[in-house]
């Protein structure tokens, strides 16, 4: 019979590597959702907010079509001597489909504190979707 020495730290290290691998897999899935977006709707328009912390507007390419917004850019690291970083660097692109059509020629933008807010006016056809029905008394 062979005697094997029990080393609990080796098992803990193996468990830690497995957990790190699992979290790396999860973070690679969430990378597809950069930049983070928030879409709100009013009666006349949509407000699309996008997070671009630490980026300049010159690093972004934003195109608005009638039914979607396309965002592309390149986030460059200023610090080449980083040891550990959870920031996302490199080229990215994302397309956000809008629930209704917009007038892409009348889009306005505001950039403040790393948040880009696009105001996307709805088309006239989308604004007038609600129709009031006149009810008259039914006679027997």
N, CA, C and O atoms as a MOPAC input file, in Angstrom:
PM7 MOZYME 1SCF
protein

 N      0.83400 1    -1.17300 1     0.00000 1
 C      0.00000 1     0.00000 1     0.00000 1
 C      0.88500 1     1.24500 1     0.00000 1
 O      1.84600 1     1.34300 1     0.76300 1
 N      0.53600 1     2.20300 1    -0.88200 1
 C      1.30100 1     3.43300 1    -1.01000 1
 C      0.65400 1     4.52500 1    -0.16700 1
 O     -0.56600 1     4.68300 1    -0.16300 1
 N      1.47300 1     5.25600 1     0.52900 1
 C      0.98100 1     6.37500 1     1.33300 1
 C      1.15300 1     7.64900 1     0.52300 1
 O      2.23800 1     7.94400 1     0.02100 1
 N      0.05300 1     8.40500 1     0.40300 1
 C      0.07200 1     9.66800 1    -0.33900 1
 C     -0.17600 1    10.79800 1     0.64900 1
 O     -1.12400 1    10.76300 1     1.43300 1
 N      0.67500 1    11.77800 1     0.59800 1
 C      0.55200 1    12.90900 1     1.50600 1
 C     -0.60800 1    13.80600 1     1.05300 1
 O     -0.71300 1    14.13900 1    -0.12700 1
 N     -1.45500 1    14.18400 1     1.97000 1
 C     -2.59500 1    15.05300 1     1.69500 1
 C     -2.13100 1    16.50400 1     1.73000 1
 O     -1.56900 1    16.96900 1     2.72100 1
 N     -2.37900 1    17.21200 1     0.62400 1
 C     -1.99500 1    18.62700 1     0.54100 1
 C     -3.23000 1    19.46700 1     0.23000 1
 O     -3.60700 1    19.62500 1    -0.93100 1
 N     -3.84500 1    19.99400 1     1.26100 1
 C     -5.08400 1    20.75900 1     1.04300 1
 C     -4.87000 1    22.01000 1     0.20000 1
 O     -5.78800 1    22.40800 1    -0.51800 1
 N     -3.69500 1    22.65200 1     0.25300 1
 C     -3.46000 1    23.88300 1    -0.49900 1
 C     -3.43400 1    23.61500 1    -1.99200 1
 O     -3.82500 1    24.47100 1    -2.78600 1
 N     -2.98000 1    22.44600 1    -2.37600 1
 C     -2.97000 1    22.09800 1    -3.79700 1
 C     -4.40100 1    21.98300 1    -4.32400 1
 O     -4.69800 1    22.42200 1    -5.43600 1
 N     -5.27900 1    21.39400 1    -3.52200 1
 C     -6.68900 1    21.29600 1    -3.92100 1
 C     -7.33600 1    22.67300 1    -3.97500 1
 O     -8.13700 1    22.94800 1    -4.86800 1
 N     -6.99700 1    23.53500 1    -3.02900 1
 C     -7.55100 1    24.89800 1    -3.03100 1
 C     -7.07900 1    25.67300 1    -4.26200 1
 O     -7.84800 1    26.43200 1    -4.85300 1
 N     -5.81900 1    25.48300 1    -4.64500 1
 C     -5.30400 1    26.15300 1    -5.84100 1
 C     -6.02400 1    25.66600 1    -7.08700 1
 O     -6.33400 1    26.46100 1    -7.97400 1
 N     -6.29100 1    24.38400 1    -7.16100 1
 C     -7.01400 1    23.83100 1    -8.31500 1
 C     -8.43300 1    24.39400 1    -8.37000 1
 O     -8.92400 1    24.73600 1    -9.44600 1
 N     -9.09100 1    24.49200 1    -7.22000 1
 C    -10.44200 1    25.06000 1    -7.16100 1
 C    -10.42200 1    26.52900 1    -7.57600 1
 O    -11.30500 1    26.98000 1    -8.30500 1
 N     -9.42300 1    27.27300 1    -7.11800 1
 C     -9.31300 1    28.68500 1    -7.48600 1
 C     -9.12500 1    28.84300 1    -9.00000 1
 O     -9.74500 1    29.71900 1    -9.60400 1
 N     -8.28900 1    28.01800 1    -9.61400 1
 C     -8.09900 1    28.07700 1   -11.06500 1
 C     -9.39800 1    27.78100 1   -11.81000 1
 O     -9.69600 1    28.41400 1   -12.82300 1
 N    -10.17200 1    26.81300 1   -11.30200 1
 C    -11.44700 1    26.49400 1   -11.94100 1
 C    -12.42000 1    27.66800 1   -11.84900 1
 O    -13.10300 1    27.98700 1   -12.82300 1
 N    -12.48500 1    28.30900 1   -10.68700 1
 C    -13.37400 1    29.45800 1   -10.52200 1
 C    -12.95600 1    30.61700 1   -11.41900 1
 O    -13.80400 1    31.25100 1   -12.04700 1
 N    -11.66000 1    30.89900 1   -11.48400 1
 C    -11.17400 1    31.96700 1   -12.35500 1
 C    -11.49900 1    31.67700 1   -13.80400 1
 O    -11.86900 1    32.58400 1   -14.55000 1
 N    -11.36600 1    30.43400 1   -14.21200 1
 C    -11.70000 1    30.05100 1   -15.57400 1
 C    -13.18200 1    30.26600 1   -15.86000 1
 O    -13.55700 1    30.73000 1   -16.93700 1
 N    -14.02000 1    29.92300 1   -14.88100 1
 C    -15.45300 1    30.09900 1   -15.04600 1
 C    -15.80300 1    31.58300 1   -15.19300 1
 O    -16.59700 1    31.95100 1   -16.05900 1
 N    -15.21000 1    32.43400 1   -14.34700 1
 C    -15.50200 1    33.86200 1   -14.42000 1
 C    -14.94000 1    34.49100 1   -15.68700 1
 O    -15.53900 1    35.42500 1   -16.21900 1
 N    -13.81700 1    34.01100 1   -16.18100 1
 C    -13.28700 1    34.51000 1   -17.45000 1
 C    -14.22300 1    34.18000 1   -18.59500 1
 O    -14.39200 1    34.99400 1   -19.50400 1
 N    -14.84000 1    32.99600 1   -18.57400 1
 C    -15.80300 1    32.62600 1   -19.60600 1
 C    -17.02100 1    33.53500 1   -19.56100 1
 O    -17.52100 1    33.96000 1   -20.60200 1
 N    -17.50100 1    33.83600 1   -18.35500 1
 C    -18.66600 1    34.71200 1   -18.20600 1
 C    -18.33500 1    36.11600 1   -18.67500 1
 O    -19.15000 1    36.73900 1   -19.35400 1
 N    -17.15200 1    36.63500 1   -18.32900 1
 C    -16.80200 1    38.00200 1   -18.72600 1
 C    -16.62100 1    38.11000 1   -20.23300 1
 O    -16.85700 1    39.18000 1   -20.79300 1
 N    -16.21100 1    37.03800 1   -20.91200 1
 C    -16.07500 1    37.11000 1   -22.36000 1
 C    -17.44000 1    37.22200 1   -23.02600 1
 O    -17.55300 1    37.80600 1   -24.10400 1
 N    -18.47800 1    36.67300 1   -22.40100 1
 C    -19.83300 1    36.81000 1   -22.93800 1
 C    -20.31500 1    38.23500 1   -22.78000 1
 O    -20.94100 1    38.77000 1   -23.69500 1
 N    -20.04100 1    38.87800 1   -21.63400 1
 C    -20.52200 1    40.23200 1   -21.40100 1
 C    -19.75000 1    41.26100 1   -22.21600 1
 O    -20.22900 1    42.38500 1   -22.36500 1
 N    -18.58500 1    40.92900 1   -22.74500 1
 C    -17.82400 1    41.88200 1   -23.55900 1
 C    -18.58400 1    42.29000 1   -24.81100 1
 O    -18.33700 1    43.36600 1   -25.35600 1
 N    -19.49600 1    41.45900 1   -25.27500 1
 C    -20.26600 1    41.78700 1   -26.47000 1
 C    -21.25400 1    42.91900 1   -26.21500 1
 O    -21.83800 1    43.44700 1   -27.16200 1
 N    -21.44900 1    43.29900 1   -24.96700 1
 C    -22.41500 1    44.34200 1   -24.63800 1
 C    -21.73000 1    45.63600 1   -24.23100 1
 O    -22.22700 1    46.36400 1   -23.37200 1
 N    -20.60300 1    45.92000 1   -24.84000 1
 C    -19.93600 1    47.20200 1   -24.61500 1
 C    -20.15200 1    48.06100 1   -25.84400 1
 O    -19.90100 1    47.58800 1   -26.95300 1
 N    -20.58500 1    49.24200 1   -25.71500 1
 C    -20.84900 1    49.98200 1   -24.50000 1
 C    -22.20300 1    49.61500 1   -23.90000 1
 O    -23.10500 1    49.15400 1   -24.60000 1
 N    -22.32500 1    49.82600 1   -22.59900 1
 C    -23.60900 1    49.60400 1   -21.93900 1
 C    -24.60800 1    50.62000 1   -22.48400 1
 O    -24.25700 1    51.76800 1   -22.75800 1
 N    -25.85200 1    50.18300 1   -22.63700 1
 C    -26.86800 1    51.04500 1   -23.24600 1
 C    -28.13600 1    51.05700 1   -22.40600 1
 O    -28.44700 1    50.09900 1   -21.69800 1
 N    -28.85800 1    52.16700 1   -22.50500 1
 C    -30.15500 1    52.31600 1   -21.84400 1
 C    -31.08000 1    53.02900 1   -22.81800 1
 O    -30.77500 1    54.13200 1   -23.27300 1
 N    -32.20100 1    52.40800 1   -23.13900 1
 C    -33.15100 1    52.97100 1   -24.10200 1
 C    -34.45800 1    53.26400 1   -23.39200 1
 O    -35.05900 1    52.37700 1   -22.78700 1
 N    -34.89900 1    54.52700 1   -23.47000 1
 C    -36.19500 1    54.90500 1   -22.90900 1
 C    -37.04200 1    55.49700 1   -24.02100 1
 O    -36.52400 1    56.05700 1   -24.98700 1
 N    -38.34900 1    55.36400 1   -23.86900 1
 C    -39.27300 1    55.81700 1   -24.91000 1
 C    -40.27300 1    56.80400 1   -24.32600 1
 O    -40.81200 1    56.60000 1   -23.23900 1
 N    -40.50900 1    57.88800 1   -25.08000 1
 C    -41.58200 1    58.81900 1   -24.76000 1
 C    -42.57600 1    58.77500 1   -25.91200 1
 O    -42.44600 1    57.96600 1   -26.83000 1
 N    -43.54500 1    59.63300 1   -25.85300 1
 C    -44.56000 1    59.66400 1   -26.90300 1
 C    -43.98200 1    60.10400 1   -28.24600 1
 O    -44.45700 1    59.67000 1   -29.29600 1
 N    -42.96500 1    60.95700 1   -28.22100 1
 C    -42.44600 1    61.53400 1   -29.46500 1
 C    -41.06900 1    61.02600 1   -29.88800 1
 O    -40.69300 1    61.15500 1   -31.05300 1
 N    -40.31000 1    60.44500 1   -28.94200 1
 C    -38.94800 1    60.02700 1   -29.31400 1
 C    -38.40700 1    58.92200 1   -28.41000 1
 O    -39.05300 1    58.49800 1   -27.45100 1
 N    -37.20900 1    58.47500 1   -28.74800 1
 C    -36.44000 1    57.55000 1   -27.92500 1
 C    -35.22800 1    58.30000 1   -27.40100 1
 O    -34.69000 1    59.17600 1   -28.07800 1
 N    -34.80000 1    57.95300 1   -26.19900 1
 C    -33.55300 1    58.48700 1   -25.65000 1
 C    -32.63800 1    57.28200 1   -25.43300 1
 O    -32.93900 1    56.39200 1   -24.63800 1
 N    -31.52900 1    57.27300 1   -26.14900 1
 C    -30.55400 1    56.19700 1   -26.03800 1
 C    -29.31700 1    56.74300 1   -25.34100 1
 O    -28.65700 1    57.65300 1   -25.84200 1
 N    -29.01100 1    56.17100 1   -24.17100 1
 C    -27.81200 1    56.56500 1   -23.43400 1
 C    -26.78000 1    55.45400 1   -23.58400 1
 O    -27.09700 1    54.27100 1   -23.46000 1
 N    -25.53700 1    55.85600 1   -23.85300 1
 C    -24.43300 1    54.91300 1   -24.02900 1
 C    -23.27100 1    55.33700 1   -23.14900 1
 O    -22.94400 1    56.52100 1   -23.07300 1
 N    -22.64300 1    54.36800 1   -22.48000 1
 C    -21.50600 1    54.65600 1   -21.60400 1
 C    -20.19200 1    54.50200 1   -22.35700 1
 O    -19.91500 1    53.45100 1   -22.93500 1
 N    -19.38200 1    55.56200 1   -22.34500 1
 C    -18.04400 1    55.54300 1   -22.92900 1
 C    -17.06200 1    56.16600 1   -21.94300 1
 O    -16.50900 1    57.22800 1   -22.22900 1
 N    -16.83000 1    55.54200 1   -20.79500 1
 C    -15.95900 1    56.16600 1   -19.80600 1
 C    -14.53400 1    56.32300 1   -20.31600 1
 O    -13.93000 1    55.38100 1   -20.82900 1
 N    -14.01600 1    57.53000 1   -20.16400 1
 C    -12.63700 1    57.79900 1   -20.54000 1
 C    -12.36500 1    57.86400 1   -22.02700 1
 O    -11.20200 1    57.85800 1   -22.43000 1
 N    -13.39100 1    57.92600 1   -22.85800 1
 C    -13.17900 1    57.96400 1   -24.30700 1
 C    -13.48000 1    59.35600 1   -24.85600 1
 O    -14.27500 1    60.11000 1   -24.29500 1
 N    -12.82400 1    59.67100 1   -25.96600 1
 C    -13.07800 1    60.91900 1   -26.68400 1
 C    -14.08600 1    60.63300 1   -27.79300 1
 O    -14.15200 1    59.52000 1   -28.31500 1
 N    -14.86200 1    61.64000 1   -28.14100 1
 C    -15.83500 1    61.47200 1   -29.22500 1
 C    -15.16300 1    61.16800 1   -30.55100 1
 O    -15.76000 1    60.52500 1   -31.41400 1
 N    -13.92800 1    61.61900 1   -30.72600 1
 C    -13.21600 1    61.36600 1   -31.98000 1
 C    -12.88000 1    59.88200 1   -32.15900 1
 O    -12.56400 1    59.45100 1   -33.26800 1
 N    -12.94700 1    59.09900 1   -31.07400 1
 C    -12.66900 1    57.66000 1   -31.14800 1
 C    -13.91300 1    56.84300 1   -31.48000 1
 O    -13.84900 1    55.61600 1   -31.54900 1
 N    -15.04300 1    57.51500 1   -31.68500 1
 C    -16.31400 1    56.81500 1   -31.89100 1
 C    -16.84600 1    57.03000 1   -33.29700 1
 O    -16.61400 1    58.06600 1   -33.92000 1
 N    -17.57000 1    56.02000 1   -33.78300 1
 C    -18.29700 1    56.11600 1   -35.05000 1
 C    -19.71800 1    55.66400 1   -34.76100 1
 O    -19.95500 1    54.49400 1   -34.45900 1
 N    -20.67100 1    56.60000 1   -34.85500 1
 C    -22.06500 1    56.28100 1   -34.56500 1
 C    -22.88700 1    56.58500 1   -35.79800 1
 O    -22.83900 1    57.68600 1   -36.34500 1
 N    -23.64800 1    55.58100 1   -36.22800 1
 C    -24.50500 1    55.71400 1   -37.39800 1
 C    -25.92800 1    55.33000 1   -36.99500 1
 O    -26.14800 1    54.30200 1   -36.35500 1
 N    -26.88700 1    56.17200 1   -37.37900 1
 C    -28.28500 1    55.91500 1   -37.05300 1
 C    -29.03600 1    55.62300 1   -38.33500 1
 O    -29.05300 1    56.43400 1   -39.26100 1
 N    -29.65900 1    54.45200 1   -38.37900 1
 C    -30.54400 1    54.08900 1   -39.48000 1
 C    -31.97800 1    54.22600 1   -38.98700 1
 O    -32.19600 1    54.56700 1   -37.82500 1
 N    -32.93700 1    53.97200 1   -39.82900 1
 C    -34.33500 1    54.14100 1   -39.44100 1
 C    -34.74100 1    53.19300 1   -38.31500 1
 O    -35.61100 1    53.52900 1   -37.51100 1
 N    -34.12600 1    52.01900 1   -38.24700 1
 C    -34.55800 1    51.02300 1   -37.26400 1
 C    -33.45700 1    50.54100 1   -36.32800 1
 O    -33.70200 1    49.64500 1   -35.52100 1
 N    -32.24400 1    51.10700 1   -36.40800 1
 C    -31.16300 1    50.66600 1   -35.52300 1
 C    -30.08000 1    51.73600 1   -35.40900 1
 O    -29.98300 1    52.65800 1   -36.22000 1
 N    -29.27900 1    51.56800 1   -34.37200 1
 C    -28.12900 1    52.44000 1   -34.12900 1
 C    -26.89200 1    51.55300 1   -34.12100 1
 O    -26.84900 1    50.54200 1   -33.42100 1
 N    -25.88600 1    51.93600 1   -34.90400 1
 C    -24.63900 1    51.18300 1   -34.99600 1
 C    -23.53700 1    51.99200 1   -34.33200 1
 O    -23.33400 1    53.16400 1   -34.64900 1
 N    -22.82400 1    51.35400 1   -33.40300 1
 C    -21.75400 1    52.01800 1   -32.66700 1
 C    -20.46800 1    51.23800 1   -32.87900 1
 O    -20.45500 1    50.01400 1   -32.74800 1
 N    -19.39200 1    51.93300 1   -33.20400 1
 C    -18.07300 1    51.30700 1   -33.33700 1
 C    -17.04500 1    52.26600 1   -32.77100 1
 O    -17.25200 1    53.47900 1   -32.74300 1
 N    -15.94900 1    51.71200 1   -32.32500 1
 C    -14.90300 1    52.56200 1   -31.77700 1
 C    -13.67400 1    51.77000 1   -31.40300 1
 O    -13.58600 1    50.56300 1   -31.63000 1
 N    -12.73000 1    52.48200 1   -30.82500 1
 C    -11.48400 1    51.87000 1   -30.40700 1
 C    -11.05400 1    52.53000 1   -29.10400 1
 O    -10.77700 1    53.72800 1   -29.06200 1
 N    -11.00300 1    51.74000 1   -28.05300 1
 C    -10.58100 1    52.25500 1   -26.75300 1
 C     -9.13200 1    51.84200 1   -26.53900 1
 O     -8.81900 1    50.65400 1   -26.45900 1
 N     -8.25200 1    52.83300 1   -26.44600 1
 C     -6.81600 1    52.60200 1   -26.36000 1
 C     -6.35500 1    52.81500 1   -24.92100 1
 O     -6.75800 1    53.77400 1   -24.26300 1
 N     -5.51800 1    51.92100 1   -24.45000 1
 C     -4.97000 1    52.02800 1   -23.09700 1
 C     -3.86300 1    53.07800 1   -23.08300 1
 O     -2.97700 1    53.06600 1   -23.93800 1
 N     -3.91800 1    53.97600 1   -22.11600 1
 C     -2.86700 1    54.98700 1   -21.97000 1
 C     -1.71500 1    54.46100 1   -21.13900 1
 O     -0.58500 1    54.93000 1   -21.27900 1
 N     -1.98100 1    53.49500 1   -20.27600 1
 C     -0.96300 1    52.96300 1   -19.38000 1
 C     -0.47800 1    51.61300 1   -19.89700 1
 O     -1.22900 1    50.63800 1   -19.88500 1
 N      0.74100 1    51.55500 1   -20.34000 1
 C      1.30200 1    50.31300 1   -20.87300 1
 C      1.88700 1    49.42700 1   -19.77400 1
 O      2.20500 1    48.26500 1   -20.03100 1
 N      2.03700 1    49.95800 1   -18.53900 1
 C      2.69000 1    49.23100 1   -17.45400 1
 C      1.69400 1    48.62100 1   -16.47000 1
 O      2.02500 1    48.44500 1   -15.29800 1
 N      0.50200 1    48.30100 1   -16.91300 1
 C     -0.50000 1    47.78500 1   -15.98200 1
 C     -0.20300 1    46.33100 1   -15.61200 1
 O      0.21800 1    45.53600 1   -16.45300 1
 N     -0.42500 1    46.00900 1   -14.37000 1
 C     -0.24700 1    44.64700 1   -13.89700 1
 C     -1.54800 1    43.88400 1   -14.01200 1
 O     -1.58800 1    42.78800 1   -14.57200 1
 N     -2.61600 1    44.46500 1   -13.48200 1
 C     -3.94100 1    43.85800 1   -13.53500 1
 C     -4.91100 1    44.93800 1   -13.99300 1
 O     -4.88300 1    46.05900 1   -13.48600 1
 N     -5.76000 1    44.60300 1   -14.94000 1
 C     -6.75100 1    45.56200 1   -15.41300 1
 C     -8.01700 1    44.82400 1   -15.81000 1
 O     -7.96200 1    43.81200 1   -16.50800 1
 N     -9.15400 1    45.33100 1   -15.36500 1
 C    -10.43900 1    44.79500 1   -15.77600 1
 C    -11.10300 1    45.70800 1   -16.80700 1
 O    -12.22800 1    45.45100 1   -17.23700 1
 N    -10.40500 1    46.77300 1   -17.19800 1
 C    -10.93100 1    47.66400 1   -18.22600 1
 C    -10.91900 1    46.93900 1   -19.55600 1
 O    -10.11500 1    46.03200 1   -19.77000 1
 N    -11.80700 1    47.33800 1   -20.44600 1
 C    -11.87300 1    46.75100 1   -21.78100 1
 C    -11.22300 1    47.69400 1   -22.77700 1
 O    -11.62100 1    48.85100 1   -22.91000 1
 N    -10.22000 1    47.18200 1   -23.47500 1
 C     -9.52500 1    47.96300 1   -24.47700 1
 C     -9.64700 1    47.26500 1   -25.81600 1
 O     -9.89700 1    46.06200 1   -25.89200 1
 N     -9.46200 1    48.04700 1   -26.87400 1
 C     -9.48400 1    47.48900 1   -28.21200 1
 C    -10.68600 1    47.95700 1   -28.99800 1
 O    -11.47100 1    48.78700 1   -28.53900 1
 N    -10.81400 1    47.41000 1   -30.18600 1
 C    -11.91200 1    47.77700 1   -31.07700 1
 C    -13.18900 1    47.09000 1   -30.62600 1
 O    -13.16400 1    45.96600 1   -30.12500 1
 N    -14.30100 1    47.78100 1   -30.81200 1
 C    -15.60700 1    47.22000 1   -30.47600 1
 C    -16.62900 1    47.71700 1   -31.47800 1
 O    -16.43000 1    48.72700 1   -32.15300 1
 N    -17.71800 1    46.98900 1   -31.55600 1
 C    -18.86200 1    47.43000 1   -32.35800 1
 C    -20.11900 1    46.81100 1   -31.78800 1
 O    -20.09300 1    45.71400 1   -31.22900 1
 N    -21.20800 1    47.51800 1   -31.93400 1
 C    -22.47600 1    47.05500 1   -31.40800 1
 C    -23.59900 1    47.66600 1   -32.22900 1
 O    -23.52600 1    48.83000 1   -32.62300 1
 N    -24.63800 1    46.88100 1   -32.48800 1
 C    -25.83300 1    47.36300 1   -33.17300 1
 C    -27.00900 1    47.21900 1   -32.21000 1
 O    -27.22400 1    46.15000 1   -31.63900 1
 N    -27.75900 1    48.29000 1   -32.03600 1
 C    -28.92600 1    48.28100 1   -31.15600 1
 C    -30.15700 1    48.47600 1   -32.03000 1
 O    -30.31200 1    49.50700 1   -32.68500 1
 N    -31.02000 1    47.48100 1   -32.03100 1
 C    -32.24700 1    47.54200 1   -32.82400 1
 C    -33.29100 1    48.34200 1   -32.05200 1
 O    -33.51300 1    48.11500 1   -30.86300 1
 N    -33.92300 1    49.27600 1   -32.74700 1
 C    -34.94600 1    50.11200 1   -32.13600 1
 C    -36.31500 1    49.46500 1   -32.31900 1
 O    -36.56000 1    48.83900 1   -33.35000 1
 N    -37.21000 1    49.60100 1   -31.34500 1
 C    -38.52700 1    48.97500 1   -31.46000 1
 C    -39.44200 1    49.62000 1   -32.49300 1
 O    -40.39400 1    48.99200 1   -32.95500 1
 N    -39.16000 1    50.87300 1   -32.86100 1
 C    -39.96100 1    51.58500 1   -33.86400 1
 C    -39.02200 1    52.41000 1   -34.72300 1
 O    -37.87200 1    52.64000 1   -34.34800 1
 N    -39.50700 1    52.85600 1   -35.87400 1
 C    -38.65100 1    53.63000 1   -36.77500 1
 C    -38.50100 1    55.06800 1   -36.27800 1
 O    -39.38800 1    55.62500 1   -35.63200 1
 N    -37.34100 1    55.64500 1   -36.60400 1
 C    -37.02600 1    57.00400 1   -36.18300 1
 C    -36.63500 1    57.84200 1   -37.39600 1
 O    -36.31600 1    57.31400 1   -38.46200 1
 N    -36.66800 1    59.14800 1   -37.21000 1
 C    -36.21100 1    60.08500 1   -38.24400 1
 C    -34.71200 1    60.26900 1   -38.05200 1
 O    -34.27500 1    61.10400 1   -37.26000 1
 N    -33.94200 1    59.49400 1   -38.77100 1
 C    -32.49900 1    59.49500 1   -38.52800 1
 C    -31.81200 1    60.78900 1   -38.95700 1
 O    -30.65700 1    61.01100 1   -38.59300 1
 N    -32.48200 1    61.64100 1   -39.71400 1
 C    -31.88200 1    62.91500 1   -40.11000 1
 C    -32.05800 1    63.99300 1   -39.04200 1
 O    -31.48700 1    65.07700 1   -39.16200 1
 N    -32.84500 1    63.70800 1   -37.99300 1
 C    -33.11500 1    64.70900 1   -36.95500 1
 C    -32.60700 1    64.27100 1   -35.57500 1
 O    -33.11800 1    64.72500 1   -34.55100 1
 N    -31.62400 1    63.40600 1   -35.55200 1
 C    -31.06100 1    62.91500 1   -34.29400 1
 C    -30.18400 1    64.00000 1   -33.67600 1
 O    -29.41900 1    64.66400 1   -34.37600 1
 N    -30.29800 1    64.17500 1   -32.36400 1
 C    -29.42200 1    65.10000 1   -31.65600 1
 C    -28.59700 1    64.30500 1   -30.64200 1
 O    -29.02200 1    63.25500 1   -30.16100 1
 N    -27.41100 1    64.82800 1   -30.32900 1
 C    -26.50100 1    64.13400 1   -29.42000 1
 C    -25.97200 1    65.09600 1   -28.37800 1
 O    -25.77800 1    66.28500 1   -28.63500 1
 N    -25.74000 1    64.54000 1   -27.17500 1
 C    -25.15700 1    65.30600 1   -26.08000 1
 C    -24.17600 1    64.37700 1   -25.35700 1
 O    -24.53100 1    63.25500 1   -24.99800 1
 N    -22.95000 1    64.84300 1   -25.14800 1
 C    -21.92300 1    64.02300 1   -24.49100 1
 C    -21.45300 1    64.73400 1   -23.23700 1
 O    -20.94200 1    65.85200 1   -23.29400 1
 N    -21.63400 1    64.05900 1   -22.08300 1
 C    -21.24200 1    64.66900 1   -20.81900 1
 C    -20.84800 1    63.56800 1   -19.84200 1
 O    -21.58900 1    62.60300 1   -19.65700 1
 N    -19.68500 1    63.71100 1   -19.21800 1
 C    -19.20300 1    62.79800 1   -18.18200 1
 C    -19.16200 1    61.33900 1   -18.64400 1
 O    -19.49200 1    60.43400 1   -17.87800 1
 N    -18.76400 1    61.11500 1   -19.87500 1
 C    -18.63300 1    59.75300 1   -20.37100 1
 C    -19.93000 1    59.11500 1   -20.82100 1
 O    -19.94400 1    57.93900 1   -21.18100 1
 N    -21.02300 1    59.86500 1   -20.80800 1
 C    -22.33400 1    59.34900 1   -21.22800 1
 C    -22.75700 1    60.10400 1   -22.48300 1
 O    -22.83700 1    61.33300 1   -22.48600 1
 N    -23.02700 1    59.35400 1   -23.54700 1
 C    -23.54400 1    59.93100 1   -24.78300 1
 C    -25.04200 1    59.70900 1   -24.81300 1
 O    -25.50800 1    58.57500 1   -24.71100 1
 N    -25.80000 1    60.78800 1   -24.95400 1
 C    -27.25700 1    60.68700 1   -25.02000 1
 C    -27.70300 1    61.06500 1   -26.42100 1
 O    -27.47600 1    62.18800 1   -26.87000 1
 N    -28.33400 1    60.13100 1   -27.10500 1
 C    -28.90500 1    60.38300 1   -28.42200 1
 C    -30.40600 1    60.53200 1   -28.27800 1
 O    -31.05900 1    59.69000 1   -27.66200 1
 N    -30.95600 1    61.59700 1   -28.84000 1
 C    -32.39700 1    61.76500 1   -28.88600 1
 C    -32.83400 1    61.41900 1   -30.30300 1
 O    -32.44800 1    62.07800 1   -31.26800 1
 N    -33.64500 1    60.37300 1   -30.40800 1
 C    -34.05000 1    59.81900 1   -31.70700 1
 C    -35.55000 1    60.06500 1   -31.90700 1
 O    -36.36700 1    59.31300 1   -31.37600 1
 N    -35.92700 1    61.10400 1   -32.66400 1
 C    -37.34700 1    61.39900 1   -32.85800 1
 C    -38.03900 1    60.30500 1   -33.67400 1
 O    -37.50300 1    59.82300 1   -34.67200 1
 N    -39.22700 1    59.92700 1   -33.23300 1
 C    -39.99800 1    58.91800 1   -33.96400 1
 C    -40.52600 1    59.52100 1   -35.26500 1
 O    -40.69100 1    60.73600 1   -35.37400 1
 N    -40.78600 1    58.66800 1   -36.23700 1
 C    -41.39600 1    59.13800 1   -37.47500 1
 C    -42.84800 1    59.51500 1   -37.19400 1
 O    -43.43600 1    59.05800 1   -36.21500 1
 N    -43.41400 1    60.34200 1   -38.04900 1
 C    -44.80200 1    60.77500 1   -37.86400 1
 C    -45.75900 1    59.58500 1   -37.83100 1
 O    -46.72400 1    59.59200 1   -37.06700 1
 N    -45.50600 1    58.58200 1   -38.63700 1
 C    -46.37100 1    57.40400 1   -38.66000 1
 C    -46.36100 1    56.70100 1   -37.30400 1
 O    -47.39200 1    56.19500 1   -36.86200 1
 N    -45.18600 1    56.66600 1   -36.63300 1
 C    -45.09300 1    56.02300 1   -35.33300 1
 C    -45.75800 1    56.87000 1   -34.24500 1
 O    -46.34000 1    56.32300 1   -33.30800 1
 N    -45.67700 1    58.19700 1   -34.36000 1
 C    -46.29500 1    59.07100 1   -33.37100 1
 C    -47.81400 1    58.94900 1   -33.39000 1
 O    -48.46100 1    59.02500 1   -32.34500 1
 N    -48.37600 1    58.76100 1   -34.56900 1
 C    -49.82800 1    58.74100 1   -34.72100 1
 C    -50.41000 1    57.33500 1   -34.70100 1
 O    -51.43700 1    57.08700 1   -35.33300 1
 N    -49.79400 1    56.44100 1   -34.01000 1
 C    -50.27400 1    55.05800 1   -33.95400 1
 C    -51.57400 1    54.92700 1   -33.16400 1
 O    -52.38000 1    54.04800 1   -33.46900 1
 N    -51.79900 1    55.76700 1   -32.16800 1
 C    -52.99300 1    55.65800 1   -31.33600 1
 C    -54.13500 1    56.39200 1   -32.01900 1
 O    -54.01500 1    57.56200 1   -32.38200 1
 N    -55.22900 1    55.69500 1   -32.18500 1
 C    -56.40100 1    56.27200 1   -32.83300 1
 C    -57.57100 1    56.17500 1   -31.86700 1
 O    -57.85800 1    55.10400 1   -31.33300 1
 N    -58.24200 1    57.29500 1   -31.64500 1
 C    -59.39700 1    57.29800 1   -30.75900 1
 C    -60.60600 1    56.83100 1   -31.55600 1
 O    -60.84100 1    57.27100 1   -32.68200 1
 N    -61.35900 1    55.93700 1   -30.94900 1
 C    -62.56100 1    55.39700 1   -31.59100 1
 C    -63.75800 1    56.12100 1   -31.00100 1
 O    -63.93200 1    56.16400 1   -29.78300 1
 N    -64.58200 1    56.69000 1   -31.87100 1
 C    -65.80300 1    57.35700 1   -31.42300 1
 C    -66.89100 1    56.32100 1   -31.22500 1
 O    -67.19500 1    55.54300 1   -32.12900 1
 N    -67.46700 1    56.31500 1   -30.05700 1
 C    -68.51700 1    55.36800 1   -29.76100 1
 C    -69.85400 1    56.09800 1   -29.72300 1
 O    -70.00500 1    57.12300 1   -29.05800 1
 N    -70.77200 1    55.57400 1   -30.41700 1
 C    -72.11400 1    56.14800 1   -30.35900 1
 C    -73.02200 1    55.11100 1   -29.70200 1
 O    -72.70700 1    53.92200 1   -29.64900 1
 N    -74.13500 1    55.58700 1   -29.21400 1
 C    -75.04400 1    54.65500 1   -28.54600 1
 C    -75.63000 1    53.68900 1   -29.54800 1
 O    -75.97300 1    54.05200 1   -30.67400 1
 N    -75.73200 1    52.47200 1   -29.11600 1
 C    -76.30000 1    51.44400 1   -29.97100 1
 C    -77.80000 1    51.43700 1   -29.74800 1
 O    -78.27300 1    51.35800 1   -28.61400 1
 N    -78.54500 1    51.52000 1   -30.84600 1
 C    -80.00700 1    51.49300 1   -30.74000 1
 C    -80.50300 1    50.12200 1   -31.13600 1
 O    -79.98300 1    49.49400 1   -32.05800 1
 N    -81.49900 1    49.67500 1   -30.43600 1
 C    -82.07700 1    48.35500 1   -30.74000 1
 C    -83.29100 1    48.46700 1   -31.57500 1
 O    -83.89900 1    47.45300 1   -31.92000 1

